[in-house]
Amino acid sequence: MKVNLAIGALLIFFLSVILAVWPYRLSVVQHEKFNERSGDLSGQEYRLRAKLRDTPVNSAQFLKLEDELGMVLWQQACPLAQTKFGDAEQVFRATHAVLKARAKPESYDQDYVSDTQHFAGLLRDQGKFVESIDLYRETLAYDQQASKGVDDLKLARDYANIGLVQYFNALATEDKILRQVDFKDGEFNLEKSIEIYRKLLGPDAQEVGNELATKALVLRDMGREGEGLRDMKESQRIRALIKTPSTPP
């Protein structure tokens, strides 16, 4: 009996030690993973900067490398190193100015569109919602010219991006009137996105479900809980079907 009690006490002791140090062990593992990822990204940054030094300024290859560099700096900024946001923004701002000047809708410029969306996403993640919305609208205007009035998946993507950031901007706005304006604009653009996705991909496409979920949040925060619940239920029904994404890159 005494032996069993002693063994039990010993097991409890070891268990308490393990539990006591577990948060520390977990933090060490997470820190190591972060350091490993940071090292990978730093290596990519170094290699891209080296290539840029050997590439003619503002050539197609140079602009492509700058866009890649901006993406790497953005990824570095997201976990911890906030100062990297400024570095990434500076790179994207310079690249975007050059690509925008060259972009012509009659010959679709995917590099310009991708760079503009990357730049808009970076600004969104910094809370610079108004400038982000302006860039997404710039992409929409370009895609509307290129599509010549025909519904296109790119337009659905653009409307969805605008609607999402308008929702974020509404949440960050203290003025009740301006907040409702952003909510209403967000609802409109998300509905336009859903409409095009339904038309081109069908009512059960994953993209439809994704935008319905976002629209449900907008409706909820506008005080229209019943409509929001309806859209959220429809989104969950669609997501349960596990359809393959069809949105263009």
Backbone as CSV, one residue per row, in Angstrom:
resi,resn,N_x,N_y,N_z,CA_x,CA_y,CA_z,C_x,C_y,C_z
1,MET,0.828,-1.202,0.000,0.000,0.000,0.000,0.865,1.256,0.000
2,LYS,1.883,1.260,0.910,2.774,2.405,0.988,3.563,2.580,-0.303
3,VAL,3.917,1.437,-0.925,4.655,1.494,-2.186,3.807,2.150,-3.272
4,ASN,2.523,1.721,-3.321,1.612,2.283,-4.319,1.436,3.791,-4.122
5,LEU,1.316,4.189,-2.854,1.164,5.617,-2.555,2.415,6.394,-2.962
6,ALA,3.572,5.783,-2.717,4.830,6.443,-3.068,4.960,6.606,-4.578
7,ILE,4.569,5.526,-5.298,4.627,5.599,-6.767,3.661,6.650,-7.286
8,GLY,2.452,6.675,-6.682,1.453,7.661,-7.088,1.940,9.076,-6.841
9,ALA,2.550,9.276,-5.683,3.063,10.612,-5.359,4.168,11.019,-6.330
10,LEU,5.010,10.028,-6.698,6.102,10.313,-7.626,5.570,10.690,-9.004
11,LEU,4.524,9.969,-9.456,3.920,10.273,-10.751,3.303,11.664,-10.758
12,ILE,2.631,11.997,-9.647,2.021,13.319,-9.531,3.094,14.401,-9.587
13,PHE,4.218,14.139,-8.921,5.310,15.108,-8.904,5.848,15.356,-10.316
14,PHE,6.105,14.235,-11.064,6.635,14.376,-12.419,5.631,15.084,-13.337
15,LEU,4.339,14.758,-13.150,3.302,15.391,-13.956,3.247,16.889,-13.687
16,SER,3.364,17.262,-12.401,3.324,18.681,-12.049,4.512,19.425,-12.640
17,VAL,5.681,18.758,-12.667,6.863,19.378,-13.252,6.665,19.600,-14.746
18,ILE,6.124,18.580,-15.425,5.894,18.682,-16.871,4.924,19.813,-17.184
19,LEU,3.813,19.869,-16.409,2.809,20.901,-16.643,3.363,22.285,-16.342
20,ALA,4.210,22.363,-15.321,4.761,23.663,-14.928,5.659,24.249,-16.005
21,VAL,6.433,23.385,-16.679,7.379,23.895,-17.678,6.802,23.860,-19.095
22,TRP,5.599,23.306,-19.247,5.037,23.168,-20.594,4.859,24.504,-21.322
23,PRO,4.300,25.551,-20.680,4.185,26.830,-21.388,5.535,27.345,-21.879
24,TYR,6.580,27.157,-21.051,7.916,27.604,-21.458,8.412,26.809,-22.662
25,ARG,8.231,25.461,-22.600,8.670,24.610,-23.708,7.943,24.992,-24.993
26,LEU,6.637,25.261,-24.865,5.845,25.635,-26.027,6.337,26.958,-26.605
27,SER,6.639,27.923,-25.718,7.120,29.217,-26.190,8.475,29.078,-26.882
28,VAL,9.314,28.173,-26.380,10.620,27.945,-27.001,10.447,27.386,-28.407
29,VAL,9.542,26.405,-28.556,9.290,25.808,-29.869,8.756,26.867,-30.840
30,GLN,7.796,27.670,-30.350,7.235,28.705,-31.212,8.299,29.721,-31.597
31,HIS,9.155,30.067,-30.642,10.219,31.029,-30.908,11.195,30.474,-31.945
32,GLU,11.513,29.175,-31.807,12.419,28.546,-32.766,11.810,28.527,-34.163
33,LYS,10.507,28.225,-34.234,9.839,28.201,-35.530,9.828,29.598,-36.136
34,PHE,9.555,30.613,-35.291,9.543,31.985,-35.787,10.921,32.382,-36.301
35,ASN,11.969,32.023,-35.515,13.327,32.356,-35.933,13.688,31.675,-37.250
36,GLU,13.232,30.404,-37.393,13.503,29.665,-38.630,12.829,30.344,-39.815
37,ARG,11.554,30.736,-39.628,10.818,31.399,-40.708,11.433,32.764,-41.013
38,SER,11.795,33.504,-39.942,12.408,34.813,-40.141,13.717,34.684,-40.894
39,GLY,14.479,33.628,-40.571,15.739,33.402,-41.270,15.527,33.124,-42.740
40,ASP,14.506,32.313,-43.055,14.188,32.012,-44.452,13.825,33.291,-45.206
41,LEU,12.972,34.117,-44.583,12.535,35.345,-45.235,13.687,36.332,-45.383
42,SER,14.547,36.394,-44.372,15.715,37.283,-44.463,16.634,36.846,-45.595
43,GLY,16.778,35.525,-45.760,17.589,35.003,-46.856,16.995,35.364,-48.208
44,GLN,15.659,35.256,-48.316,14.992,35.637,-49.559,15.183,37.127,-49.844
45,GLU,15.037,37.938,-48.780,15.225,39.386,-48.944,16.642,39.681,-49.459
46,TYR,17.637,39.047,-48.874,19.033,39.271,-49.268,19.244,38.894,-50.736
47,ARG,18.718,37.721,-51.137,18.908,37.249,-52.514,18.203,38.165,-53.519
48,LEU,16.987,38.626,-53.159,16.253,39.500,-54.066,16.954,40.846,-54.225
49,ARG,17.465,41.394,-53.118,18.171,42.671,-53.203,19.445,42.532,-54.044
50,ALA,20.106,41.383,-53.931,21.313,41.138,-54.732,20.961,41.081,-56.221
51,LYS,19.863,40.400,-56.549,19.438,40.319,-57.951,19.051,41.696,-58.486
52,LEU,18.396,42.498,-57.648,17.982,43.832,-58.083,19.182,44.706,-58.441
53,ARG,20.264,44.529,-57.693,21.466,45.329,-57.973,22.052,45.011,-59.353
54,ASP,21.812,43.799,-59.848,22.369,43.369,-61.133,21.353,43.434,-62.267
55,THR,20.168,44.041,-62.001,19.103,44.087,-63.004,18.838,45.530,-63.422
56,PRO,18.697,45.786,-64.728,18.412,47.150,-65.192,17.186,47.749,-64.505
57,VAL,17.338,48.973,-63.998,16.259,49.630,-63.258,15.025,49.806,-64.137
58,ASN,13.842,49.477,-63.556,12.529,49.635,-64.192,12.309,48.731,-65.405
59,SER,13.203,47.772,-65.597,12.929,46.753,-66.613,11.829,45.834,-66.081
60,ALA,11.250,45.014,-66.969,10.175,44.117,-66.549,10.655,43.190,-65.435
61,GLN,11.885,42.681,-65.573,12.442,41.791,-64.558,12.668,42.524,-63.245
62,PHE,13.126,43.762,-63.322,13.370,44.567,-62.122,12.071,44.773,-61.348
63,LEU,11.010,45.121,-62.053,9.718,45.375,-61.401,9.143,44.094,-60.795
64,LYS,9.362,42.981,-61.479,8.894,41.699,-60.949,9.638,41.360,-59.655
65,LEU,10.942,41.586,-59.658,11.748,41.324,-58.453,11.346,42.257,-57.314
66,GLU,11.049,43.516,-57.623,10.631,44.460,-56.597,9.299,44.041,-55.972
67,ASP,8.394,43.538,-56.810,7.116,43.063,-56.279,7.343,41.882,-55.343
68,GLU,8.232,40.970,-55.734,8.558,39.820,-54.879,9.195,40.280,-53.566
69,LEU,10.070,41.290,-53.655,10.701,41.834,-52.455,9.660,42.444,-51.525
70,GLY,8.716,43.175,-52.110,7.649,43.757,-51.301,6.849,42.706,-50.563
71,MET,6.585,41.584,-51.230,5.834,40.490,-50.607,6.621,39.875,-49.452
72,VAL,7.933,39.714,-49.633,8.771,39.145,-48.575,8.803,40.074,-47.363
73,LEU,8.966,41.374,-47.607,8.984,42.345,-46.515,7.643,42.373,-45.793
74,TRP,6.566,42.214,-46.547,5.215,42.166,-45.966,5.096,40.965,-45.028
75,GLN,5.572,39.808,-45.493,5.511,38.607,-44.661,6.348,38.761,-43.389
76,GLN,7.473,39.450,-43.518,8.301,39.690,-42.341,7.597,40.619,-41.362
77,ALA,6.810,41.544,-41.889,6.134,42.523,-41.031,4.996,41.900,-40.243
78,CYS,4.313,40.926,-40.838,3.087,40.393,-40.226,3.294,39.773,-38.844
79,PRO,4.322,38.934,-38.603,4.413,38.306,-37.283,4.790,39.263,-36.158
80,LEU,5.938,39.925,-36.264,6.422,40.736,-35.148,7.065,42.054,-35.585
81,ALA,7.880,42.009,-36.636,8.713,43.162,-36.975,7.910,44.236,-37.697
82,GLN,7.231,45.098,-36.932,6.346,46.105,-37.506,7.084,47.097,-38.407
83,THR,8.363,47.330,-38.143,9.096,48.295,-38.956,9.194,47.855,-40.410
84,LYS,9.042,46.563,-40.666,9.127,46.062,-42.039,7.952,46.551,-42.888
85,PHE,6.834,46.918,-42.248,5.704,47.440,-43.009,6.129,48.662,-43.823
86,GLY,6.880,49.555,-43.181,7.327,50.756,-43.878,8.237,50.427,-45.045
87,ASP,9.129,49.444,-44.863,10.021,49.023,-45.947,9.213,48.462,-47.117
88,ALA,8.243,47.611,-46.794,7.422,46.999,-47.838,6.603,48.063,-48.562
89,GLU,6.032,49.007,-47.812,5.217,50.056,-48.429,6.050,50.905,-49.383
90,GLN,7.266,51.218,-48.982,8.147,52.025,-49.831,8.432,51.314,-51.154
91,VAL,8.696,50.012,-51.084,8.975,49.227,-52.302,7.741,49.183,-53.200
92,PHE,6.582,48.854,-52.612,5.357,48.751,-53.403,4.978,50.099,-54.015
93,ARG,5.159,51.180,-53.267,4.768,52.500,-53.761,5.579,52.872,-55.011
94,ALA,6.881,52.583,-54.978,7.737,52.899,-56.123,7.395,52.030,-57.329
95,THR,7.223,50.727,-57.090,6.915,49.799,-58.185,5.558,50.102,-58.799
96,HIS,4.583,50.394,-57.945,3.225,50.657,-58.428,3.181,51.880,-59.336
97,ALA,3.922,52.912,-58.993,3.919,54.132,-59.800,4.396,53.849,-61.228
98,VAL,5.430,53.039,-61.359,5.966,52.713,-62.676,5.002,51.821,-63.457
99,LEU,4.492,50.780,-62.799,3.591,49.848,-63.487,2.283,50.528,-63.891
100,LYS,1.783,51.417,-63.053,0.542,52.121,-63.367,0.703,52.985,-64.611
101,ALA,1.855,53.637,-64.731,2.106,54.495,-65.890,2.168,53.693,-67.187
102,ARG,2.545,52.431,-67.083,2.705,51.597,-68.280,1.453,50.798,-68.630
103,ALA,0.559,50.604,-67.687,-0.571,49.678,-67.871,-1.563,50.193,-68.908
104,LYS,-1.929,49.313,-69.833,-2.923,49.622,-70.854,-3.995,48.526,-70.848
105,PRO,-5.276,48.885,-70.714,-6.326,47.862,-70.629,-6.465,47.011,-71.883
106,GLU,-6.073,47.571,-73.049,-6.229,46.789,-74.284,-5.291,45.591,-74.338
107,SER,-4.157,45.656,-73.632,-3.283,44.489,-73.493,-3.125,44.249,-71.991
108,TYR,-3.893,43.333,-71.471,-4.046,43.165,-70.019,-2.691,42.967,-69.340
109,ASP,-2.419,43.796,-68.334,-1.144,43.780,-67.625,-1.330,43.133,-66.250
110,GLN,-1.091,41.816,-66.180,-1.287,41.084,-64.932,-0.293,41.536,-63.855
111,ASP,0.919,41.922,-64.278,1.907,42.392,-63.295,1.400,43.632,-62.569
112,TYR,0.805,44.552,-63.318,0.261,45.780,-62.717,-0.876,45.446,-61.756
113,VAL,-1.778,44.578,-62.174,-2.931,44.225,-61.335,-2.476,43.524,-60.055
114,SER,-1.581,42.546,-60.203,-1.097,41.811,-59.030,-0.385,42.746,-58.054
115,ASP,0.459,43.614,-58.590,1.199,44.540,-57.728,0.242,45.483,-56.997
116,THR,-0.765,45.981,-57.700,-1.735,46.897,-57.085,-2.491,46.206,-55.961
117,GLN,-2.868,44.954,-56.185,-3.584,44.211,-55.149,-2.686,43.904,-53.958
118,HIS,-1.433,43.569,-54.221,-0.489,43.335,-53.120,-0.323,44.604,-52.289
119,PHE,-0.175,45.735,-52.968,0.007,47.020,-52.289,-1.242,47.354,-51.464
120,ALA,-2.416,47.141,-52.054,-3.669,47.406,-51.343,-3.796,46.524,-50.102
121,GLY,-3.389,45.263,-50.227,-3.451,44.347,-49.095,-2.519,44.763,-47.970
122,LEU,-1.332,45.244,-48.342,-0.380,45.719,-47.337,-0.954,46.907,-46.570
123,LEU,-1.533,47.857,-47.303,-2.123,49.031,-46.654,-3.297,48.630,-45.766
124,ARG,-4.079,47.677,-46.224,-5.194,47.159,-45.406,-4.677,46.603,-44.089
125,ASP,-3.602,45.839,-44.142,-3.062,45.223,-42.927,-2.444,46.241,-41.978
126,GLN,-2.154,47.444,-42.488,-1.655,48.515,-41.632,-2.789,49.381,-41.085
127,GLY,-4.015,49.085,-41.504,-5.142,49.901,-41.070,-5.342,51.146,-41.917
128,LYS,-4.643,51.236,-43.052,-4.804,52.375,-43.961,-5.907,52.042,-44.961
129,PHE,-7.135,51.976,-44.440,-8.243,51.414,-45.199,-8.652,52.275,-46.395
130,VAL,-8.667,53.597,-46.219,-9.121,54.476,-47.310,-8.201,54.355,-48.523
131,GLU,-6.892,54.386,-48.295,-5.944,54.251,-49.403,-6.020,52.855,-50.013
132,SER,-6.237,51.857,-49.170,-6.395,50.490,-49.669,-7.613,50.391,-50.583
133,ILE,-8.726,50.980,-50.161,-9.951,50.964,-50.973,-9.698,51.650,-52.312
134,ASP,-8.984,52.768,-52.287,-8.691,53.496,-53.530,-7.913,52.614,-54.511
135,LEU,-6.967,51.843,-53.995,-6.184,50.965,-54.870,-7.024,49.815,-55.421
136,TYR,-7.871,49.252,-54.579,-8.757,48.188,-55.073,-9.734,48.745,-56.119
137,ARG,-10.183,49.976,-55.924,-11.055,50.615,-56.926,-10.289,50.862,-58.223
138,GLU,-9.019,51.186,-58.099,-8.173,51.373,-59.283,-8.110,50.082,-60.089
139,THR,-7.948,48.962,-59.388,-7.930,47.662,-60.063,-9.272,47.375,-60.714
140,LEU,-10.364,47.685,-59.999,-11.705,47.469,-60.555,-11.904,48.276,-61.831
141,ALA,-11.512,49.547,-61.811,-11.673,50.395,-62.993,-10.886,49.834,-64.185
142,TYR,-9.677,49.360,-63.910,-8.842,48.782,-64.968,-9.495,47.512,-65.522
143,ASP,-9.983,46.641,-64.620,-10.615,45.390,-65.055,-11.919,45.652,-65.800
144,GLN,-12.646,46.704,-65.418,-13.881,47.048,-66.130,-13.577,47.484,-67.557
145,GLN,-12.501,48.257,-67.728,-12.085,48.652,-69.074,-11.670,47.438,-69.892
146,ALA,-10.927,46.552,-69.269,-10.421,45.374,-69.975,-11.541,44.405,-70.347
147,SER,-12.553,44.292,-69.480,-13.644,43.327,-69.732,-14.681,43.872,-70.695
148,LYS,-14.667,45.187,-70.957,-15.562,45.832,-71.937,-17.039,45.519,-71.671
149,GLY,-17.420,45.624,-70.400,-18.826,45.475,-70.048,-19.299,44.050,-69.854
150,VAL,-18.405,43.092,-70.022,-18.777,41.680,-69.840,-18.386,41.242,-68.429
151,ASP,-19.305,40.546,-67.754,-19.005,40.073,-66.400,-17.807,39.130,-66.425
152,ASP,-16.938,39.274,-65.441,-15.689,38.524,-65.394,-15.380,38.199,-63.940
153,LEU,-14.704,37.064,-63.707,-14.342,36.693,-62.333,-13.446,37.740,-61.670
154,LYS,-12.646,38.428,-62.481,-11.787,39.465,-61.923,-12.615,40.582,-61.301
155,LEU,-13.723,40.912,-61.931,-14.601,41.954,-61.390,-15.202,41.509,-60.057
156,ALA,-15.605,40.255,-59.989,-16.163,39.727,-58.741,-15.132,39.816,-57.619
157,ARG,-13.892,39.450,-57.950,-12.803,39.543,-56.967,-12.611,40.979,-56.505
158,ASP,-12.623,41.926,-57.450,-12.396,43.332,-57.119,-13.512,43.877,-56.219
159,TYR,-14.749,43.582,-56.567,-15.877,44.034,-55.737,-15.769,43.452,-54.326
160,ALA,-15.367,42.195,-54.236,-15.237,41.543,-52.921,-14.154,42.211,-52.082
161,ASN,-13.024,42.523,-52.714,-11.938,43.189,-51.991,-12.373,44.555,-51.468
162,ILE,-13.046,45.317,-52.314,-13.514,46.644,-51.910,-14.516,46.532,-50.765
163,GLY,-15.472,45.615,-50.910,-16.500,45.457,-49.884,-15.926,45.063,-48.534
164,LEU,-14.936,44.179,-48.550,-14.326,43.731,-47.288,-13.634,44.882,-46.571
165,VAL,-12.839,45.681,-47.301,-12.101,46.771,-46.664,-13.048,47.895,-46.248
166,GLN,-14.125,48.090,-46.985,-15.126,49.067,-46.545,-15.756,48.635,-45.222
167,TYR,-15.928,47.346,-45.055,-16.431,46.828,-43.783,-15.430,47.111,-42.660
168,PHE,-14.147,46.833,-42.922,-13.109,47.124,-41.923,-13.086,48.608,-41.577
169,ASN,-13.229,49.455,-42.605,-13.192,50.895,-42.378,-14.387,51.348,-41.537
170,ALA,-15.523,50.717,-41.774,-16.711,51.043,-40.981,-16.489,50.716,-39.508
171,LEU,-15.884,49.561,-39.250,-15.623,49.157,-37.867,-14.642,50.106,-37.177
172,ALA,-13.755,50.717,-37.970,-12.748,51.610,-37.394,-13.216,53.060,-37.308
173,THR,-14.411,53.346,-37.842,-14.932,54.721,-37.877,-15.799,55.009,-36.661
174,GLU,-15.506,56.108,-35.977,-16.274,56.469,-34.782,-17.580,57.183,-35.126
175,ASP,-17.566,57.964,-36.204,-18.760,58.699,-36.610,-19.850,57.723,-37.077
176,LYS,-21.014,57.758,-36.429,-22.077,56.784,-36.720,-22.614,56.919,-38.138
177,ILE,-22.709,58.142,-38.621,-23.244,58.361,-39.966,-22.275,57.823,-41.012
178,LEU,-20.994,58.182,-40.875,-19.992,57.689,-41.823,-19.866,56.169,-41.763
179,ARG,-20.022,55.614,-40.553,-19.945,54.160,-40.402,-21.048,53.479,-41.199
180,GLN,-22.254,54.026,-41.132,-23.372,53.435,-41.871,-23.164,53.553,-43.380
181,VAL,-22.529,54.651,-43.804,-22.226,54.812,-45.237,-21.276,53.709,-45.702
182,ASP,-20.235,53.467,-44.903,-19.276,52.410,-45.256,-19.926,51.034,-45.232
183,PHE,-20.774,50.785,-44.236,-21.492,49.511,-44.176,-22.334,49.320,-45.441
184,LYS,-23.051,50.378,-45.824,-23.945,50.288,-46.990,-23.146,50.074,-48.270
185,ASP,-22.027,50.807,-48.412,-21.181,50.626,-49.593,-20.579,49.217,-49.621
186,GLY,-20.170,48.740,-48.448,-19.625,47.388,-48.362,-20.646,46.349,-48.766
187,GLU,-21.868,46.511,-48.282,-22.948,45.582,-48.647,-23.163,45.578,-50.162
188,PHE,-23.190,46.768,-50.763,-23.417,46.885,-52.207,-22.341,46.137,-52.993
189,ASN,-21.074,46.372,-52.647,-19.979,45.757,-53.400,-19.906,44.247,-53.182
190,LEU,-20.183,43.796,-51.979,-20.207,42.355,-51.730,-21.348,41.695,-52.497
191,GLU,-22.491,42.372,-52.573,-23.628,41.821,-53.323,-23.310,41.753,-54.816
192,LYS,-22.596,42.756,-55.335,-22.175,42.725,-56.739,-21.253,41.540,-56.999
193,SER,-20.333,41.309,-56.055,-19.416,40.177,-56.172,-20.175,38.858,-56.186
194,ILE,-21.100,38.705,-55.248,-21.897,37.479,-55.155,-22.707,37.257,-56.432
195,GLU,-23.257,38.324,-56.947,-24.075,38.244,-58.162,-23.261,37.695,-59.337
196,ILE,-22.037,38.201,-59.515,-21.191,37.752,-60.632,-20.718,36.314,-60.411
197,TYR,-20.309,36.003,-59.191,-19.876,34.630,-58.900,-21.012,33.637,-59.166
198,ARG,-22.205,33.978,-58.747,-23.353,33.083,-58.976,-23.599,32.892,-60.472
199,LYS,-23.488,33.969,-61.206,-23.756,33.919,-62.644,-22.719,33.067,-63.372
200,LEU,-21.434,33.229,-63.015,-20.357,32.571,-63.752,-19.974,31.199,-63.196
201,LEU,-20.143,31.000,-61.878,-19.701,29.750,-61.256,-20.839,28.886,-60.722
202,GLY,-22.018,29.477,-60.598,-23.139,28.721,-60.062,-23.426,29.101,-58.614
203,PRO,-24.620,28.811,-58.128,-25.038,29.247,-56.786,-24.313,28.564,-55.637
204,ASP,-23.676,27.410,-55.916,-23.018,26.667,-54.832,-21.496,26.795,-54.861
205,ALA,-20.968,27.766,-55.602,-19.517,27.950,-55.671,-18.982,28.420,-54.321
206,GLN,-17.774,27.996,-54.009,-17.163,28.379,-52.724,-17.043,29.884,-52.592
207,GLU,-16.748,30.566,-53.707,-16.620,32.015,-53.670,-17.925,32.676,-53.230
208,VAL,-19.045,32.121,-53.662,-20.351,32.647,-53.233,-20.493,32.517,-51.721
209,GLY,-20.130,31.342,-51.209,-20.215,31.111,-49.768,-19.311,32.043,-48.978
210,ASN,-18.097,32.272,-49.484,-17.160,33.154,-48.788,-17.698,34.572,-48.668
211,GLU,-18.222,35.105,-49.781,-18.697,36.493,-49.761,-20.024,36.631,-49.018
212,LEU,-20.820,35.588,-49.030,-22.055,35.611,-48.221,-21.716,35.707,-46.731
213,ALA,-20.662,35.012,-46.321,-20.248,35.059,-44.909,-19.810,36.465,-44.519
214,THR,-19.054,37.122,-45.399,-18.625,38.497,-45.114,-19.823,39.436,-45.088
215,LYS,-20.710,39.262,-46.065,-21.911,40.114,-46.128,-22.785,39.910,-44.895
216,ALA,-22.828,38.696,-44.375,-23.604,38.409,-43.171,-23.096,39.233,-41.985
217,LEU,-21.777,39.393,-41.887,-21.198,40.198,-40.810,-21.567,41.666,-40.968
218,VAL,-21.546,42.148,-42.214,-21.928,43.537,-42.476,-23.380,43.771,-42.063
219,LEU,-24.251,42.874,-42.477,-25.673,43.013,-42.147,-25.901,42.953,-40.636
220,ARG,-25.191,42.044,-39.986,-25.314,41.938,-38.526,-24.933,43.245,-37.846
221,ASP,-23.814,43.826,-38.285,-23.323,45.049,-37.639,-24.125,46.280,-38.043
222,MET,-24.961,46.141,-39.061,-25.883,47.215,-39.425,-27.187,47.112,-38.634
223,GLY,-27.310,46.044,-37.844,-28.524,45.832,-37.067,-29.570,45.012,-37.787
224,ARG,-29.204,44.403,-38.907,-30.144,43.586,-39.692,-29.807,42.109,-39.457
225,GLU,-29.985,41.700,-38.188,-29.553,40.360,-37.763,-30.243,39.236,-38.528
226,GLY,-31.541,39.413,-38.820,-32.282,38.370,-39.523,-31.705,38.086,-40.899
227,GLU,-31.419,39.143,-41.655,-30.840,38.977,-42.988,-29.423,38.403,-42.895
228,GLY,-28.683,38.864,-41.887,-27.332,38.351,-41.705,-27.333,36.865,-41.392
229,LEU,-28.259,36.435,-40.547,-28.360,35.017,-40.201,-28.727,34.185,-41.421
230,ARG,-29.603,34.722,-42.247,-29.998,34.017,-43.481,-28.789,33.794,-44.383
231,ASP,-27.996,34.848,-44.594,-26.815,34.725,-45.453,-25.772,33.796,-44.845
232,MET,-25.615,33.853,-43.509,-24.623,32.992,-42.869,-25.022,31.517,-42.998
233,LYS,-26.304,31.219,-42.864,-26.769,29.839,-43.019,-26.540,29.339,-44.443
234,GLU,-26.791,30.211,-45.421,-26.565,29.828,-46.817,-25.077,29.614,-47.076
235,SER,-24.238,30.464,-46.480,-22.791,30.308,-46.607,-22.333,28.976,-46.030
236,GLN,-22.853,28.624,-44.869,-22.468,27.364,-44.228,-22.931,26.167,-45.055
237,ARG,-24.090,26.282,-45.676,-24.583,25.193,-46.537,-23.653,24.987,-47.721
238,ILE,-23.229,26.094,-48.326,-22.339,26.013,-49.483,-20.975,25.465,-49.081
239,ARG,-20.452,25.961,-47.960,-19.131,25.511,-47.515,-19.118,24.015,-47.197
240,ALA,-20.243,23.509,-46.774,-20.320,22.083,-46.469,-20.137,21.220,-47.709
241,LEU,-20.373,21.824,-48.867,-20.223,21.075,-50.130,-18.746,20.937,-50.532
242,ILE,-17.870,21.747,-49.911,-16.413,21.709,-50.169,-16.119,21.774,-51.660
243,LYS,-16.552,22.865,-52.261,-16.260,23.042,-53.677,-14.861,23.595,-53.849
244,THR,-14.251,23.338,-55.012,-12.898,23.801,-55.313,-12.913,25.271,-55.679
245,PRO,-12.008,26.097,-55.132,-11.958,27.526,-55.485,-11.694,27.722,-56.974
246,SER,-12.335,28.745,-57.520,-12.156,29.014,-58.946,-11.725,30.452,-59.206
247,THR,-11.424,31.210,-58.153,-11.028,32.596,-58.308,-9.695,32.690,-59.014
248,PRO,-9.564,33.635,-59.970,-8.273,33.787,-60.663,-7.212,34.261,-59.688
249,PRO,-5.933,33.952,-59.962,-4.853,34.385,-59.056,-4.688,35.895,-59.092
